[in-house]
Structure formats: C-alpha cells, structure tokens
C-alpha cells in the first residue's frame, strides 16, 4: 500500500513524541521529518528513549529542511504539536510552500490555534492576534465523534484534552434533552498535560501525593467547550469548570454534574450515551463508572453514568496525550485521508501505568 509522508512539528514535546510513536505503528503513514526548533540534528532516540526501536538512526530536522520535502511527494501530511500561537504561523508557512511546490498538504493540528472560527474570539481567549486568520475557514474543529461529515474541510484542529474529555460526556446530555445546560465539571489531569518544560507545579516533590485545583472557574478551555458544545448539540452551555492537577503522569478523569431536564433513570442515561456513540469505536460506554488507568496509554475514551434525584453525573476518562491530543489528531487525519478513523489507533491500554 502507498504511504503518506508525515512531517511532525513541535518534535521534542510530549504530544509530538506520541505522534511519532503512533506514526511508527500506522500502516499508511511514514515519517518524513520530525521538526524540532530547539534540537535540530539531535537523535530522536536521545529525546525519546522509548522510541529507539522505531527511530534508532533518525534525527530531528530544522524547518527549512522539512519544508523542502513538500516538492518530493504529491500529497504530504502535517501533524502539528507546536505550542499555541506558534503552530498557526508554521502551518501557514507549510501551506504556502505546498502551494508553491504544486503538492497537496493535509494538516491536523493539536494546538489551540484553529479551534475558534472567529479570530477575535481567539484573541480574547489567548491575548494575541490570530497568526493566520486566512486559514481558519479551511479547518474543522470538533471532537471527531461529534461530526460525521466535513465537506470542504481541508484540515482539522483537535479540541484540547480537557475539552475533549468534557465534551464527550456533555454533548449527548444536551443533544438528547436529558440535562439542563447549567453544567459543573471537576476534572483531574496528569503532569504531562503541563508540557515537557518543568515548572513549580510539575516538579516531582510538589506533584507526588498531591492534588490541587488551579484556574478555578476561569480556565481558557471553558469558552472552547461552550462553543463546540453549541455546535454539536444546538444548545448554549453554561459551564462551571474547576481543573485539578493530579499526582500521576498521564490521563484525565472528569466528573460532570448536570441537573436533569427530563426525568431519567441511570439506564436511560446509559442508553442515550450508547446510542450517541454507537458508531464511535474509540468511545466505550460502561455499566460501571470508568477507571482512568484502564484507558491511559490508549487511544480510547470511556464513559459511565450515575443518577440521584434530579442530578445526572457522567464520568469521562481518557489519555490526555493520546485521545486528548496526538491520537485525536491522527483520528482526524484518518478521516481526512479517507481511511477508517481507527487505523493505527486500536492498541489496548498498557494497564498498570
């Protein structure tokens, strides 16, 4: 089978490391270049020792060298794990270079740069002018399970890890009229969500055996969740979100509290979730409340439900680096390339991470 050459941006970060790992096991993708602006020329295996079996002799490259590859194949894939604000100008540069080379480029972006269709909203949330507003109309942004057809979309932006975790549980409740749109979420994420560069909140003596909230009720993912929930469900969401840092490396566990709109049993809620995700092979709806460890290290998400009086609770778990970022972007890429969306993504969780 023919393979698409892949360029990975942001090559030395945790999300890029997972992109590289998934590309190595993907039957239709082949790494052409891993771009690292901080470590060009360094061996990938020196940065990611666990990737040595796949990339023993492969080195990170610079942007100019990666850009020159666009003229060597009729269709190239770009996966971006570059930081927010830095991803869009890099993508714009590669899009322009592909046009100049007369080749096709398909982009899946894991940053926040193409998650808002309105550049002014992006500026309000991130405090900077959008670096490439001319490309916004070419991107679709949604949890892949919430949009089946994307006519006209050339590229995709994957929602953030917290956003994906919340949207998987919230959107079916709103779309099926089970819950009022005044929703509270408490979610805990692992330390890898803070990125590779250490900070006080990710330093091991501070993080281990610890649990703490941050940016309570003012996290920048909240407007992203509200906008995507409205698009997917048709209902305006009033979200109250409190994120927490947990004493583990990877994974997110979100507890979603929603007041009932229609009287429902826990079986009704599970049936609604089951129906919503019946054609979603990477989302499991469980009888019991899910455990984060059962999905950490995999490309799957899991949902469970509980009901008490007039309140619905949905718990949603996923791996922040995979379903919340790298594998979510490749899931989009599979769809844009006309492949089954699960291609290269169905490895079970490692367990005991």
FIDO-937313 format. One line per 3 residues: number of its first residue (from 1); for each residue x, y, z of N, C-alpha, C. Coordinates in steps of 0.2 Angstrom, whole numbers, plus 5000, padded with zeros to 4 digits. Layout:
N
NUM = X,Y,Z,X,Y,Z,X,Y,Z ~ ...
# end
This chain:
353
1 = 5004,4994,5000,5000,5000,5000,5004,5006,5000 ~ 5002,5011,4997,5006,5018,4997,5005,5021,5004 ~ 5010,5024,5006,5010,5028,5012,5011,5035,5011
4 = 5008,5039,5016,5008,5046,5015,5015,5048,5019 ~ 5019,5053,5017,5025,5055,5021,5022,5060,5026 ~ 5024,5060,5032,5022,5064,5038,5028,5068,5040
7 = 5026,5075,5041,5030,5080,5044,5027,5081,5051 ~ 5031,5080,5057,5029,5082,5063,5032,5088,5066 ~ 5028,5093,5068,5030,5099,5071,5030,5099,5078
10 = 5035,5103,5082,5035,5103,5089,5038,5096,5091 ~ 5043,5094,5088,5045,5087,5088,5048,5084,5095 ~ 5050,5089,5100,5053,5087,5106,5048,5087,5112
13 = 5042,5089,5111,5037,5089,5116,5033,5082,5117 ~ 5030,5081,5123,5027,5075,5124,5021,5073,5119 ~ 5017,5078,5117,5012,5076,5112,5016,5074,5105
16 = 5021,5078,5103,5024,5076,5097,5027,5069,5098 ~ 5030,5067,5104,5033,5060,5105,5027,5055,5104 ~ 5021,5056,5106,5016,5052,5105,5014,5051,5097
19 = 5014,5057,5094,5013,5057,5087,5018,5053,5083 ~ 5024,5053,5085,5030,5049,5082,5028,5042,5083 ~ 5027,5040,5089,5025,5033,5091,5020,5030,5087
22 = 5014,5034,5086,5008,5032,5083,5010,5031,5075 ~ 5014,5036,5072,5016,5036,5065,5020,5029,5064 ~ 5024,5028,5069,5028,5022,5068,5024,5015,5067
25 = 5018,5015,5070,5014,5009,5070,5008,5010,5065 ~ 5008,5015,5062,5002,5016,5057,5004,5013,5050 ~ 4999,5009,5048,5001,5006,5041,5001,5010,5035
28 = 4998,5016,5036,4998,5021,5030,5002,5027,5030 ~ 5005,5028,5036,5009,5034,5037,5017,5032,5038 ~ 5021,5037,5035,5028,5036,5036,5032,5042,5038
31 = 5036,5042,5043,5039,5048,5045,5044,5051,5039 ~ 5043,5057,5037,5047,5061,5033,5052,5065,5037 ~ 5049,5069,5042,5053,5073,5046,5050,5075,5052
34 = 5054,5075,5057,5052,5077,5064,5055,5084,5065 ~ 5052,5089,5066,5055,5096,5066,5055,5098,5074 ~ 5061,5100,5076,5062,5102,5082,5067,5109,5082
37 = 5064,5114,5083,5067,5121,5083,5073,5121,5088 ~ 5072,5117,5094,5077,5118,5100,5082,5113,5099 ~ 5081,5107,5095,5086,5102,5095,5087,5099,5088
40 = 5088,5103,5082,5089,5101,5076,5095,5097,5075 ~ 5095,5091,5072,5101,5087,5072,5102,5082,5077 ~ 5098,5083,5083,5098,5078,5088,5095,5071,5087
43 = 5097,5066,5089,5094,5059,5088,5087,5059,5091 ~ 5082,5057,5088,5075,5056,5091,5076,5052,5097 ~ 5080,5047,5097,5080,5042,5102,5084,5045,5108
46 = 5088,5050,5107,5091,5054,5113,5085,5058,5117 ~ 5080,5060,5114,5075,5064,5117,5069,5059,5119 ~ 5068,5054,5116,5063,5049,5117,5066,5042,5117
49 = 5069,5040,5123,5072,5033,5123,5068,5028,5121 ~ 5061,5028,5123,5057,5023,5122,5055,5022,5114 ~ 5057,5027,5110,5056,5026,5103,5062,5024,5099
52 = 5067,5022,5103,5073,5019,5099,5072,5014,5094 ~ 5068,5009,5096,5067,5003,5091,5064,5006,5085 ~ 5060,5011,5085,5057,5014,5078,5061,5019,5075
55 = 5065,5022,5079,5069,5028,5076,5076,5028,5078 ~ 5080,5022,5078,5086,5022,5081,5091,5027,5077 ~ 5090,5028,5071,5095,5032,5067,5092,5038,5064
58 = 5086,5040,5066,5083,5046,5064,5084,5052,5068 ~ 5085,5057,5065,5087,5064,5069,5081,5069,5068 ~ 5081,5073,5072,5076,5079,5072,5079,5084,5066
61 = 5075,5087,5063,5077,5092,5057,5075,5099,5059 ~ 5077,5103,5055,5075,5110,5055,5069,5112,5050 ~ 5066,5117,5051,5060,5119,5047,5062,5120,5040
64 = 5067,5123,5038,5069,5124,5031,5070,5117,5028 ~ 5073,5112,5031,5074,5106,5028,5067,5102,5027 ~ 5063,5102,5032,5057,5099,5031,5052,5102,5026
67 = 5053,5109,5025,5049,5112,5020,5051,5110,5013 ~ 5057,5109,5012,5060,5107,5005,5057,5100,5003 ~ 5055,5096,5008,5052,5089,5007,5045,5090,5003
70 = 5042,5096,5003,5035,5096,5001,5035,5095,4993 ~ 5040,5096,4990,5040,5095,4982,5042,5088,4980 ~ 5043,5084,4985,5046,5077,4983,5040,5072,4983
73 = 5034,5074,4985,5028,5069,4985,5022,5073,4983 ~ 5017,5070,4980,5011,5073,4978,5007,5075,4984 ~ 5007,5071,4989,5002,5073,4995,5006,5071,5001
76 = 5007,5076,5005,5011,5076,5012,5006,5078,5017 ~ 5007,5075,5023,5003,5076,5029,5007,5080,5034 ~ 5004,5084,5038,5007,5088,5043,5004,5087,5049
79 = 5007,5085,5054,5005,5084,5061,5008,5090,5065 ~ 5004,5094,5069,5007,5099,5072,5006,5098,5080 ~ 5011,5098,5084,5011,5098,5091,5015,5104,5093
82 = 5015,5109,5089,5019,5116,5091,5014,5119,5096 ~ 5017,5124,5100,5014,5127,5105,5008,5132,5102 ~ 5003,5133,5107,4998,5138,5105,5002,5145,5103
85 = 4999,5148,5097,5002,5154,5095,5008,5153,5090 ~ 5012,5147,5091,5017,5146,5087,5015,5141,5081 ~ 5010,5137,5082,5008,5132,5077,5005,5135,5071
88 = 5001,5140,5071,4997,5143,5066,5002,5146,5061 ~ 5007,5150,5063,5012,5153,5058,5016,5148,5054 ~ 5018,5142,5058,5021,5137,5055,5017,5133,5050
91 = 5011,5132,5052,5006,5129,5047,5005,5133,5041 ~ 5004,5140,5042,5003,5144,5036,5009,5144,5031 ~ 5015,5143,5034,5021,5143,5030,5022,5137,5026
94 = 5020,5131,5029,5020,5125,5025,5014,5124,5020 ~ 5008,5127,5022,5003,5128,5017,5005,5131,5011 ~ 5008,5137,5012,5011,5141,5006,5016,5138,5002
97 = 5020,5134,5006,5026,5131,5002,5023,5125,4998 ~ 5018,5122,5001,5015,5116,4997,5012,5119,4991 ~ 5008,5125,4991,5005,5128,4985,5010,5129,4980
100 = 5016,5132,4982,5021,5134,4978,5024,5128,4974 ~ 5025,5122,4978,5028,5116,4975,5023,5112,4971 ~ 5016,5115,4971,5011,5111,4967,5009,5104,4970
103 = 5010,5104,4977,5008,5097,4980,5003,5099,4985 ~ 5000,5093,4987,4994,5094,4992,4996,5093,4999 ~ 4993,5096,5004,4995,5096,5011,4989,5095,5015
106 = 4989,5090,5019,4983,5089,5024,4986,5090,5031 ~ 4983,5094,5035,4985,5096,5041,4981,5094,5047 ~ 4983,5091,5052,4980,5090,5059,4983,5093,5064
109 = 4980,5098,5067,4984,5102,5072,4981,5101,5079 ~ 4986,5100,5084,4984,5098,5091,4984,5104,5095 ~ 4986,5110,5093,4986,5116,5097,4980,5120,5097
112 = 4979,5125,5100,4973,5129,5100,4972,5134,5095 ~ 4976,5134,5090,4976,5140,5085,4971,5140,5080 ~ 4968,5134,5079,4962,5134,5074,4956,5131,5077
115 = 4955,5132,5084,4949,5129,5087,4943,5134,5087 ~ 4945,5140,5086,4939,5145,5086,4939,5148,5078 ~ 4933,5148,5076,4932,5150,5069,4933,5158,5068
118 = 4931,5161,5074,4932,5169,5074,4939,5171,5077 ~ 4943,5174,5073,4949,5176,5076,4949,5181,5082 ~ 4943,5185,5082,4943,5189,5088,4941,5185,5094
121 = 4938,5180,5094,4937,5175,5100,4944,5173,5102 ~ 4948,5170,5097,4954,5168,5099,4958,5173,5102 ~ 4958,5179,5100,4962,5185,5103,4959,5186,5110
124 = 4953,5186,5111,4950,5187,5118,4953,5181,5123 ~ 4953,5175,5121,4955,5170,5125,4962,5169,5126 ~ 4966,5170,5121,4973,5169,5121,4977,5175,5122
127 = 4974,5181,5121,4978,5188,5122,4982,5190,5116 ~ 4982,5186,5110,4986,5188,5105,4982,5188,5098 ~ 4984,5192,5094,4980,5192,5087,4981,5185,5084
130 = 4976,5183,5080,4977,5176,5077,4983,5177,5072 ~ 4988,5172,5072,4993,5172,5067,4992,5171,5060 ~ 4986,5167,5059,4985,5165,5052,4977,5165,5051
133 = 4974,5171,5051,4966,5171,5051,4964,5168,5044 ~ 4968,5169,5039,4966,5167,5032,4965,5160,5031 ~ 4968,5156,5036,4967,5149,5035,4961,5146,5039
136 = 4958,5150,5044,4953,5147,5048,4947,5144,5045 ~ 4945,5146,5039,4939,5143,5035,4941,5136,5033 ~ 4947,5135,5032,4949,5128,5029,4950,5123,5035
139 = 4949,5125,5041,4949,5120,5047,4942,5118,5049 ~ 4941,5112,5051,4936,5110,5055,4938,5108,5062 ~ 4935,5110,5067,4937,5109,5074,4931,5106,5078
142 = 4931,5100,5080,4926,5096,5084,4929,5090,5087 ~ 4926,5087,5092,4928,5080,5094,4926,5076,5088 ~ 4930,5071,5085,4929,5068,5079,4922,5064,5079
145 = 4920,5061,5085,4914,5058,5086,4908,5062,5085 ~ 4908,5069,5086,4903,5073,5085,4901,5076,5079 ~ 4906,5075,5074,4905,5077,5067,4906,5072,5062
148 = 4901,5069,5059,4902,5064,5054,4904,5066,5047 ~ 4902,5071,5045,4903,5074,5038,4907,5080,5038 ~ 4912,5081,5035,4916,5088,5035,4917,5090,5028
151 = 4912,5091,5024,4913,5093,5017,4916,5100,5016 ~ 4921,5100,5012,4925,5106,5011,4931,5107,5016 ~ 4931,5103,5021,4937,5104,5026,4943,5101,5023
154 = 4948,5106,5023,4955,5103,5020,4959,5101,5026 ~ 4958,5104,5032,4962,5102,5038,4958,5102,5044 ~ 4961,5099,5050,4957,5098,5056,4961,5101,5062
157 = 4957,5103,5067,4960,5105,5073,4957,5101,5078 ~ 4961,5098,5083,4958,5093,5088,4957,5098,5094 ~ 4951,5097,5097,4950,5101,5104,4955,5099,5109
160 = 4956,5103,5114,4961,5101,5119,4959,5095,5123 ~ 4963,5093,5128,4962,5087,5131,4957,5088,5136 ~ 4957,5093,5140,4951,5094,5145,4945,5095,5141
163 = 4945,5099,5135,4939,5100,5131,4936,5093,5129 ~ 4940,5089,5126,4938,5083,5123,4935,5078,5129 ~ 4938,5078,5134,4935,5074,5140,4928,5076,5142
166 = 4927,5083,5143,4921,5086,5145,4916,5085,5139 ~ 4917,5087,5133,4913,5086,5128,4910,5079,5126 ~ 4914,5074,5127,4911,5068,5126,4906,5066,5131
169 = 4906,5069,5137,4900,5067,5142,4895,5072,5141 ~ 4896,5079,5140,4891,5084,5140,4887,5084,5134 ~ 4890,5083,5128,4886,5084,5122,4880,5080,5121
172 = 4880,5073,5123,4874,5069,5122,4869,5071,5127 ~ 4871,5073,5133,4866,5075,5138,4862,5081,5135 ~ 4865,5086,5132,4862,5092,5129,4858,5090,5123
175 = 4861,5086,5119,4858,5085,5112,4851,5080,5113 ~ 4851,5076,5118,4845,5072,5119,4840,5075,5124 ~ 4842,5081,5126,4837,5084,5131,4837,5081,5138
178 = 4842,5078,5140,4842,5075,5146,4844,5079,5152 ~ 4848,5084,5150,4850,5089,5156,4849,5096,5154 ~ 4849,5100,5159,4849,5107,5158,4856,5109,5157
181 = 4857,5115,5153,4863,5117,5151,4868,5120,5156 ~ 4866,5120,5162,4870,5123,5168,4874,5118,5171 ~ 4880,5117,5168,4884,5111,5170,4890,5112,5174
184 = 4891,5108,5179,4898,5109,5183,4902,5103,5181 ~ 4909,5104,5181,4914,5099,5180,4920,5100,5184 ~ 4921,5094,5188,4928,5094,5191,4932,5089,5188
187 = 4938,5091,5186,4942,5086,5182,4949,5086,5184 ~ 4953,5081,5184,4959,5080,5186,4964,5077,5181 ~ 4969,5081,5180,4974,5079,5174,4981,5077,5177
190 = 4984,5073,5173,4991,5071,5175,4996,5077,5173 ~ 5002,5076,5175,5008,5081,5175,5010,5082,5168 ~ 5009,5077,5163,5011,5078,5156,5007,5083,5153
193 = 5001,5085,5155,4997,5090,5152,5000,5097,5153 ~ 5005,5097,5157,5009,5104,5158,5015,5105,5154 ~ 5016,5100,5149,5022,5100,5145,5028,5098,5147
196 = 5033,5098,5143,5040,5095,5144,5044,5099,5149 ~ 5043,5106,5148,5047,5110,5152,5045,5111,5160 ~ 5049,5109,5164,5047,5109,5171,5045,5116,5174
199 = 5040,5115,5179,5038,5121,5182,5037,5119,5189 ~ 5035,5124,5194,5034,5123,5201,5029,5118,5202 ~ 5023,5118,5198,5018,5114,5199,5019,5107,5196
202 = 5024,5106,5192,5025,5099,5189,5031,5096,5192 ~ 5035,5100,5196,5041,5097,5200,5039,5091,5204 ~ 5042,5086,5204,5040,5079,5207,5039,5080,5214
205 = 5043,5083,5218,5041,5084,5225,5035,5088,5227 ~ 5033,5092,5222,5027,5096,5223,5021,5092,5221 ~ 5022,5088,5216,5016,5085,5212,5014,5078,5216
208 = 5020,5074,5218,5018,5067,5220,5014,5068,5227 ~ 5009,5063,5227,5005,5063,5233,5001,5069,5234 ~ 5000,5073,5229,4997,5080,5230,4991,5080,5225
211 = 4986,5085,5227,4980,5086,5222,4978,5093,5224 ~ 4978,5097,5218,4976,5104,5219,4972,5107,5213 ~ 4968,5112,5215,4964,5115,5209,4968,5121,5207
214 = 4967,5123,5201,4970,5129,5198,4965,5132,5193 ~ 4966,5138,5192,4962,5142,5187,4955,5140,5188 ~ 4952,5140,5194,4945,5138,5195,4941,5143,5192
217 = 4936,5140,5188,4930,5144,5185,4933,5149,5180 ~ 4939,5149,5178,4942,5154,5173,4947,5150,5168 ~ 4947,5144,5168,4951,5141,5163,4950,5142,5156
220 = 4955,5143,5152,4954,5145,5145,4951,5140,5140 ~ 4950,5134,5143,4947,5129,5139,4939,5130,5139 ~ 4937,5133,5144,4929,5134,5145,4926,5137,5139
223 = 4928,5143,5136,4925,5145,5130,4925,5140,5124 ~ 4930,5137,5124,4931,5132,5119,4926,5126,5119 ~ 4925,5124,5125,4920,5119,5127,4913,5121,5125
226 = 4911,5128,5127,4905,5131,5126,4903,5131,5119 ~ 4908,5134,5115,4907,5135,5108,4906,5128,5104 ~ 4910,5123,5106,4910,5117,5102,4903,5113,5105
229 = 4901,5114,5111,4895,5110,5113,4889,5113,5110 ~ 4889,5120,5109,4884,5123,5105,4883,5120,5098 ~ 4889,5120,5094,4889,5117,5088,4887,5110,5087
232 = 4889,5106,5092,4887,5099,5092,4880,5097,5094 ~ 4877,5101,5099,4871,5099,5102,4865,5104,5100 ~ 4867,5110,5098,4862,5115,5097,4860,5119,5103
235 = 4863,5118,5108,4861,5121,5115,4867,5125,5118 ~ 4865,5131,5120,4870,5135,5123,4872,5132,5130 ~ 4878,5132,5131,4881,5129,5138,4883,5134,5142
238 = 4881,5133,5149,4883,5137,5154,4888,5133,5158 ~ 4894,5133,5158,4899,5129,5160,4903,5132,5167 ~ 4903,5128,5172,4907,5129,5178,4912,5124,5179
241 = 4919,5126,5177,4924,5121,5177,4929,5122,5182 ~ 4931,5117,5185,4937,5118,5190,4942,5112,5188 ~ 4947,5114,5185,4953,5109,5184,4957,5107,5190
244 = 4960,5101,5190,4964,5100,5196,4971,5096,5193 ~ 4976,5097,5196,4982,5093,5195,4983,5087,5199 ~ 4984,5082,5196,4984,5075,5200,4991,5072,5200
247 = 4992,5068,5205,4999,5065,5206,5001,5059,5202 ~ 4999,5060,5195,5001,5054,5191,5003,5058,5184 ~ 5006,5054,5180,5009,5057,5174,5004,5058,5168
250 = 5000,5053,5167,4995,5054,5161,4988,5052,5162 ~ 4983,5055,5159,4976,5053,5160,4972,5059,5162 ~ 4966,5059,5161,4961,5064,5164,4955,5060,5166
253 = 4953,5062,5172,4946,5060,5174,4942,5066,5176 ~ 4936,5066,5172,4931,5072,5173,4925,5069,5176 ~ 4922,5073,5181,4916,5071,5184,4911,5077,5182
256 = 4906,5075,5178,4901,5080,5175,4895,5080,5179 ~ 4893,5086,5182,4887,5086,5186,4882,5090,5182 ~ 4876,5088,5180,4871,5091,5176,4864,5090,5179
259 = 4860,5096,5180,4853,5095,5183,4849,5092,5177 ~ 4844,5087,5179,4840,5084,5174,4835,5089,5171 ~ 4834,5088,5165,4829,5092,5161,4823,5088,5161
262 = 4824,5081,5160,4818,5076,5159,4820,5071,5164 ~ 4815,5068,5167,4816,5063,5172,4819,5057,5169 ~ 4824,5054,5172,4828,5049,5168,4831,5044,5173
265 = 4831,5038,5172,4835,5033,5176,4842,5033,5174 ~ 4846,5029,5178,4853,5028,5175,4853,5024,5169 ~ 4849,5020,5168,4848,5016,5162,4847,5020,5156
268 = 4842,5025,5157,4840,5030,5152,4847,5034,5149 ~ 4850,5036,5154,4856,5040,5153,4861,5035,5149 ~ 4863,5029,5151,4867,5025,5148,4865,5023,5141
271 = 4858,5022,5140,4856,5021,5133,4857,5026,5129 ~ 4856,5033,5131,4857,5038,5127,4864,5039,5125 ~ 4869,5038,5130,4876,5038,5128,4878,5032,5123
274 = 4875,5027,5124,4876,5021,5120,4874,5023,5113 ~ 4868,5025,5112,4865,5027,5106,4869,5032,5102 ~ 4872,5037,5106,4875,5043,5103,4882,5040,5101
277 = 4885,5036,5104,4892,5033,5102,4892,5026,5099 ~ 4886,5024,5096,4885,5018,5093,4890,5017,5087 ~ 4891,5022,5084,4896,5022,5078,4903,5025,5080
280 = 4905,5025,5086,4911,5028,5088,4915,5022,5092 ~ 4919,5019,5088,4923,5013,5090,4928,5015,5096 ~ 4930,5021,5096,4935,5023,5101,4932,5026,5107
283 = 4926,5026,5108,4922,5028,5114,4918,5022,5117 ~ 4920,5020,5123,4916,5015,5127,4911,5018,5132 ~ 4905,5015,5132,4900,5017,5137,4900,5011,5142
286 = 4901,5012,5148,4902,5006,5153,4896,5006,5158 ~ 4895,5000,5160,4890,4999,5165,4892,5002,5172 ~ 4898,5001,5173,4901,5004,5179,4905,5011,5178
289 = 4906,5015,5183,4910,5021,5182,4917,5019,5179 ~ 4920,5022,5174,4926,5020,5172,4932,5022,5176 ~ 4937,5018,5175,4944,5020,5179,4949,5023,5174
292 = 4952,5028,5176,4957,5031,5171,4962,5026,5169 ~ 4965,5022,5174,4970,5018,5172,4969,5013,5166 ~ 4962,5012,5165,4960,5007,5160,4961,5010,5153
295 = 4961,5016,5153,4962,5019,5146,4969,5023,5145 ~ 4972,5024,5151,4979,5028,5150,4984,5024,5146 ~ 4987,5027,5141,4991,5024,5136,4988,5021,5130
298 = 4981,5022,5130,4977,5020,5124,4974,5026,5120 ~ 4971,5025,5115,4968,5030,5111,4960,5030,5112 ~ 4958,5026,5117,4951,5026,5119,4949,5031,5124
301 = 4942,5032,5124,4939,5036,5130,4934,5031,5133 ~ 4932,5032,5139,4927,5028,5142,4922,5033,5146 ~ 4916,5031,5146,4911,5035,5150,4907,5031,5154
304 = 4904,5033,5160,4900,5030,5164,4895,5035,5167 ~ 4889,5033,5170,4884,5037,5172,4881,5035,5179 ~ 4879,5040,5183,4875,5039,5189,4870,5044,5189
307 = 4864,5042,5193,4858,5047,5194,4856,5047,5201 ~ 4855,5053,5203,4852,5053,5210,4847,5059,5210 ~ 4841,5057,5211,4835,5063,5211,4835,5066,5205
310 = 4837,5073,5205,4836,5077,5199,4843,5079,5196 ~ 4848,5075,5198,4855,5076,5195,4858,5070,5191 ~ 4861,5071,5186,4864,5066,5182,4872,5068,5183
313 = 4876,5062,5184,4883,5063,5184,4885,5058,5178 ~ 4890,5061,5174,4894,5057,5169,4901,5057,5171 ~ 4904,5052,5171,4912,5052,5172,4915,5050,5165
316 = 4920,5054,5164,4923,5053,5157,4931,5053,5158 ~ 4934,5048,5155,4941,5047,5156,4944,5045,5149 ~ 4950,5048,5149,4954,5047,5143,4962,5048,5144
319 = 4966,5047,5139,4973,5049,5140,4974,5056,5137 ~ 4977,5060,5141,4977,5067,5139,4982,5068,5133 ~ 4987,5064,5132,4992,5064,5127,4990,5061,5121
322 = 4985,5056,5121,4983,5052,5115,4976,5055,5113 ~ 4970,5052,5116,4964,5054,5114,4963,5061,5114 ~ 4966,5064,5119,4966,5071,5120,4970,5076,5116
325 = 4974,5073,5112,4979,5076,5108,4982,5072,5102 ~ 4987,5068,5103,4990,5065,5097,4986,5060,5093 ~ 4983,5056,5097,4978,5051,5093,4972,5054,5090
328 = 4970,5059,5094,4964,5063,5092,4965,5066,5085 ~ 4971,5069,5085,4973,5072,5078,4974,5067,5073 ~ 4977,5061,5074,4978,5056,5069,4971,5053,5067
331 = 4966,5053,5072,4960,5051,5070,4956,5055,5065 ~ 4957,5062,5066,4955,5067,5061,4959,5066,5055 ~ 4965,5065,5055,4969,5064,5049,4967,5058,5045
334 = 4965,5052,5048,4962,5046,5045,4956,5048,5041 ~ 4952,5052,5044,4946,5054,5041,4947,5058,5035 ~ 4951,5063,5036,4953,5067,5030,4956,5064,5024
337 = 4960,5058,5026,4963,5054,5021,4958,5049,5018 ~ 4952,5048,5020,4948,5043,5018,4949,5036,5021 ~ 4953,5036,5026,4954,5029,5029,4949,5028,5035
340 = 4948,5022,5037,4944,5021,5043,4947,5025,5049 ~ 4943,5028,5053,4946,5033,5058,4950,5029,5063 ~ 4949,5023,5064,4953,5019,5069,4960,5016,5067
343 = 4961,5018,5060,4968,5015,5058,4974,5017,5062 ~ 4977,5012,5064,4983,5013,5068,4982,5015,5076 ~ 4975,5015,5078,4974,5018,5084,4970,5013,5089
346 = 4970,5006,5088,4966,5002,5091,4970,4998,5096 ~ 4976,5000,5098,4980,4996,5103,4977,4997,5110 ~ 4976,4991,5113,4973,4992,5120,4978,4996,5125
349 = 4975,4998,5130,4979,5001,5135,4984,4997,5138 ~ 4990,5000,5141,4995,4996,5144,4993,4993,5150 ~ 4989,4996,5154,4987,4994,5161,4993,4995,5166
352 = 4992,4996,5172,4997,4997,5177,5002,5003,5175 ~ 5000,5007,5171,5004,5013,5170,5006,5017,5177
# end
